[in-house]
Amino acid sequence: MGDFSVNPLVWLGVGSSFACSGVFYHLYQEKKKELKKLKEIPVFQPDDYLIKVLKASPYKRLQYVAVEGVVQADGEPLPSKFVSRCHGVIQKVVEEEHWKYWNYVTRTWNSRTINKKETKNSVPFSLVRPGSYISEVYVKVQSPLEASGCYMERVHSKVRRAQEGLVDVVVQGLSGEKPVAMVESEEMLRVGSNLTGFGEVVLEGGQAVRLQAPQDGRGYILVPSDYRSFMDRHEASANMWQALTAVTGLTGATLLAGIVYKFFGKQSDRSR
């Protein structure tokens, strides 16, 4: 075995391949557990069946369920600040200035954001059954700003570059700072968009239903899609980690097999 040697990079490839395979397998198992928990959550739409289940439940309450529906403003929706004929129930407008300042130590221009202004507006809204023009059953979404989830859609983004004159260049050279751009953006939860809410559901009166943050500490989540699309994304993520586990594991096994084959080939040549 004294004259048998393997390139250290090959050993590095074997070790890193098996290490990555182990990490990907762990992520795959975690995603499988998450999927299992998600599949155990009852799923409803704002319809008579939900009312029937709530009336038969203790305290007319379901502790943790998913409700999918279409966003409908309870009153007047919010108009977009920048886009015509665009209305929503939650609106976030962000304005921020991007500057560069001179670092005398590294002698480079570095970036930073200043004067960031963010405003949020919301109006009461509910979820109604998809495809229903007139619905007697609706689920009122309580305190949506407290919910997690990337449920806002960016409807506007604009960058205004700073204009530099001769005087500005001189001043910037003396101060070591210069403006780069003003960025403005707007995100909205639009009327008519699909939304799935995970939380506690309570029946109020005969037909009014409220979706709110769960009292048992579980996540209050709003997802900008129907439930099936939400699950499809999670299953695709699990399949991705599974495929990466197989690819990296097979790569490591192939490299190791090559080393073993080379070693026994050398031994066979020496014996002959």
C-alpha positions as CSV (number, residue, x, y, z in Angstrom):
1,M,0.0,0.0,0.0
2,G,3.1,2.2,0.1
3,D,2.9,3.1,-3.6
4,F,-0.9,3.6,-3.6
5,S,-1.9,7.2,-3.3
6,V,-5.1,9.1,-4.0
7,N,-5.3,12.8,-4.9
8,P,-6.4,14.6,-1.7
9,L,-9.0,16.5,-3.7
10,V,-10.7,13.1,-4.4
11,W,-10.9,12.4,-0.6
12,L,-12.2,15.9,-0.1
13,G,-14.9,15.2,-2.8
14,V,-15.9,11.9,-1.0
15,G,-16.1,13.6,2.4
16,S,-18.0,16.7,1.2
17,S,-20.4,14.6,-0.8
18,F,-21.4,12.4,2.1
19,A,-21.5,15.4,4.4
20,C,-23.8,17.3,2.1
21,S,-25.9,14.2,1.7
22,G,-26.3,14.0,5.4
23,V,-27.3,17.6,5.7
24,F,-29.8,17.3,2.8
25,Y,-31.3,14.1,4.3
26,H,-31.8,15.9,7.6
27,L,-33.6,18.8,5.8
28,Y,-35.7,16.3,3.9
29,Q,-36.8,14.6,7.2
30,E,-37.6,17.9,8.7
31,K,-39.7,18.9,5.7
32,K,-41.5,15.5,5.8
33,K,-42.4,16.1,9.5
34,E,-43.7,19.6,8.6
35,L,-45.7,18.2,5.7
36,K,-47.2,15.6,8.0
37,K,-48.3,18.2,10.5
38,L,-49.8,20.4,7.7
39,K,-51.8,17.5,6.3
40,E,-53.3,16.9,9.8
41,I,-54.8,20.5,9.8
42,P,-58.5,20.5,8.8
43,V,-59.2,22.7,5.7
44,F,-62.4,24.6,5.2
45,Q,-63.9,27.2,2.9
46,P,-66.4,29.8,3.9
47,D,-69.6,27.8,3.3
48,D,-72.5,26.1,5.1
49,Y,-70.4,23.1,6.0
50,L,-68.0,25.3,8.1
51,I,-71.0,26.8,9.9
52,K,-72.4,23.3,10.6
53,V,-69.0,22.1,12.0
54,L,-68.7,25.2,14.2
55,K,-72.2,24.8,15.6
56,A,-71.4,21.2,16.5
57,S,-68.0,22.1,18.1
58,P,-67.5,22.9,21.8
59,Y,-67.9,26.7,22.4
60,K,-68.5,27.0,18.6
61,R,-64.7,27.2,18.1
62,L,-62.1,25.3,16.1
63,Q,-58.7,25.7,17.7
64,Y,-56.5,25.4,14.6
65,V,-57.7,25.1,11.0
66,A,-56.9,26.4,7.5
67,V,-59.5,28.5,5.8
68,E,-59.1,29.3,2.1
69,G,-61.1,31.9,0.2
70,V,-61.1,35.1,-1.8
71,V,-60.3,38.5,-0.3
72,Q,-63.3,40.8,-0.1
73,A,-63.3,44.2,1.6
74,D,-66.0,44.7,4.2
75,G,-66.3,48.3,3.2
76,E,-64.4,50.6,0.9
77,P,-61.1,49.1,-0.2
78,L,-57.8,51.0,-0.2
79,P,-56.8,52.5,-3.6
80,S,-53.2,52.1,-4.7
81,K,-51.1,55.2,-4.3
82,F,-49.4,54.6,-7.7
83,V,-51.4,52.2,-9.8
84,S,-54.8,53.1,-11.2
85,R,-57.8,50.7,-10.7
86,C,-55.8,48.7,-8.2
87,H,-57.5,48.2,-4.8
88,G,-56.6,46.2,-1.7
89,V,-57.3,45.7,1.9
90,I,-53.7,46.0,3.3
91,Q,-51.2,48.5,1.9
92,K,-47.5,49.1,2.6
93,V,-45.7,52.0,1.1
94,V,-41.9,52.3,1.6
95,E,-39.7,55.3,0.6
96,E,-36.0,55.2,1.3
97,E,-32.9,57.1,0.3
98,H,-29.7,55.3,-0.8
99,W,-26.5,57.1,-0.2
100,K,-22.8,56.3,-0.6
101,Y,-20.1,57.5,1.9
102,W,-16.4,57.5,1.5
103,N,-14.5,55.2,3.8
104,Y,-11.1,56.8,4.4
105,V,-9.6,53.6,5.9
106,T,-10.4,51.3,2.9
107,R,-10.6,54.2,0.4
108,T,-13.8,52.9,-1.1
109,W,-17.4,54.1,-1.4
110,N,-19.8,52.2,0.8
111,S,-23.6,52.1,0.6
112,R,-26.2,52.8,3.3
113,T,-29.9,53.5,3.5
114,I,-31.2,56.5,5.4
115,N,-34.5,58.3,5.9
116,K,-36.5,55.1,5.4
117,K,-40.3,55.8,5.7
118,E,-42.8,53.0,5.9
119,T,-46.5,53.4,6.2
120,K,-49.1,50.6,6.6
121,N,-52.8,50.9,6.1
122,S,-55.5,48.3,6.3
123,V,-59.3,48.0,6.2
124,P,-61.5,45.2,7.6
125,F,-61.8,42.3,5.2
126,S,-63.2,38.8,4.9
127,L,-62.7,35.6,3.0
128,V,-65.5,34.3,0.8
129,R,-65.9,31.1,-1.0
130,P,-64.1,31.1,-4.4
131,G,-66.5,31.4,-7.3
132,S,-69.3,32.8,-5.3
133,Y,-70.7,36.2,-6.4
134,I,-73.1,36.6,-3.5
135,S,-72.1,34.7,-0.3
136,E,-74.1,34.5,2.9
137,V,-71.1,32.9,4.7
138,Y,-67.9,34.8,5.1
139,V,-64.9,34.6,7.4
140,K,-63.8,37.9,8.9
141,V,-59.9,38.1,9.2
142,Q,-59.1,39.5,12.6
143,S,-55.9,41.6,13.1
144,P,-54.2,40.6,9.8
145,L,-51.1,42.8,10.5
146,E,-50.3,40.5,13.4
147,A,-50.1,37.4,11.1
148,S,-47.0,36.1,9.6
149,G,-46.5,35.1,6.0
150,C,-45.5,36.9,2.8
151,Y,-49.0,37.6,1.6
152,M,-48.4,41.0,0.1
153,E,-48.0,41.6,-3.6
154,R,-45.6,44.3,-4.9
155,V,-47.7,46.4,-7.3
156,H,-45.2,49.3,-7.7
157,S,-41.5,49.9,-7.6
158,K,-39.6,52.9,-8.8
159,V,-36.0,54.1,-8.5
160,R,-35.2,57.7,-9.0
161,R,-31.5,58.3,-9.6
162,A,-29.8,61.3,-8.0
163,Q,-28.8,64.1,-10.4
164,E,-25.3,65.5,-9.9
165,G,-24.2,69.0,-10.9
166,L,-20.7,70.6,-10.6
167,V,-21.5,72.1,-7.3
168,D,-22.8,68.8,-5.9
169,V,-19.6,67.0,-7.0
170,V,-17.5,69.6,-5.1
171,V,-19.7,69.4,-1.9
172,Q,-19.7,65.6,-2.0
173,G,-15.9,65.6,-2.3
174,L,-15.6,67.7,0.8
175,S,-18.3,65.9,2.9
176,G,-17.5,62.3,1.7
177,E,-21.2,61.6,1.1
178,K,-23.3,61.5,-2.0
179,P,-26.9,60.5,-2.8
180,V,-27.4,57.6,-5.1
181,A,-31.2,57.1,-5.5
182,M,-34.6,57.4,-4.0
183,V,-36.5,54.1,-4.0
184,E,-40.3,53.9,-3.6
185,S,-42.3,50.7,-3.5
186,E,-45.9,49.7,-2.7
187,E,-47.2,46.3,-1.7
188,M,-50.8,45.3,-1.3
189,L,-53.1,42.5,-0.4
190,R,-55.4,43.0,-3.3
191,V,-59.2,42.5,-3.4
192,G,-60.1,39.3,-5.3
193,S,-56.8,37.5,-4.5
194,N,-56.7,34.0,-3.1
195,L,-55.7,33.7,0.5
196,T,-55.4,30.9,3.0
197,G,-55.4,31.6,6.7
198,F,-54.1,29.3,9.4
199,G,-55.5,30.1,12.9
200,E,-58.4,29.8,15.2
201,V,-62.0,30.0,13.9
202,V,-64.9,31.2,16.0
203,L,-68.6,31.4,15.2
204,E,-70.3,34.7,16.1
205,G,-74.0,34.8,15.9
206,G,-75.6,32.7,13.2
207,Q,-73.5,33.1,10.1
208,A,-70.5,35.4,11.0
209,V,-67.2,33.6,11.4
210,R,-64.0,35.1,12.7
211,L,-60.4,33.9,11.9
212,Q,-58.0,35.0,14.6
213,A,-54.6,34.2,16.3
214,P,-54.8,30.8,18.1
215,Q,-54.9,30.9,21.9
216,D,-52.6,27.8,22.1
217,G,-49.6,29.6,20.8
218,R,-49.5,28.1,17.3
219,G,-48.7,30.3,14.3
220,Y,-51.2,32.8,12.9
221,I,-50.3,32.6,9.2
222,L,-51.7,34.1,6.0
223,V,-50.6,32.5,2.7
224,P,-51.2,34.2,-0.7
225,S,-52.6,31.2,-2.5
226,D,-55.2,28.4,-2.2
227,Y,-54.4,25.5,0.1
228,R,-53.5,23.0,-2.7
229,S,-50.9,25.4,-4.2
230,F,-49.5,25.9,-0.7
231,M,-49.1,22.2,-0.2
232,D,-47.7,21.7,-3.7
233,R,-44.9,24.1,-2.9
234,H,-44.0,22.3,0.3
235,E,-44.1,18.9,-1.4
236,A,-41.8,20.2,-4.2
237,S,-39.4,21.4,-1.5
238,A,-39.4,18.0,0.1
239,N,-38.8,16.3,-3.3
240,M,-35.9,18.7,-3.9
241,W,-34.1,17.8,-0.7
242,Q,-34.7,14.1,-1.4
243,A,-33.2,14.5,-4.9
244,L,-30.2,16.4,-3.5
245,T,-29.7,13.6,-0.9
246,A,-29.7,11.0,-3.6
247,V,-27.4,12.9,-6.0
248,T,-24.7,13.8,-3.4
249,G,-24.9,10.4,-1.8
250,L,-24.5,8.7,-5.2
251,T,-21.6,11.0,-6.0
252,G,-19.8,10.2,-2.8
253,A,-20.4,6.4,-3.3
254,T,-19.1,6.6,-6.9
255,L,-15.9,8.4,-5.9
256,L,-15.4,5.9,-3.1
257,A,-16.0,3.0,-5.4
258,G,-13.4,4.4,-7.8
259,I,-10.8,4.6,-5.0
260,V,-11.6,1.0,-3.9
261,Y,-11.4,-0.3,-7.5
262,K,-8.0,1.5,-8.0
263,F,-6.7,0.1,-4.8
264,F,-7.6,-3.5,-5.6
265,G,-6.4,-3.1,-9.2
266,K,-3.0,-2.1,-7.8
267,Q,-3.0,-5.1,-5.5
268,S,-3.9,-7.4,-8.3
269,D,-1.1,-6.0,-10.5
270,R,1.4,-6.5,-7.7
271,S,0.3,-10.1,-7.1
272,R,0.8,-10.9,-10.7
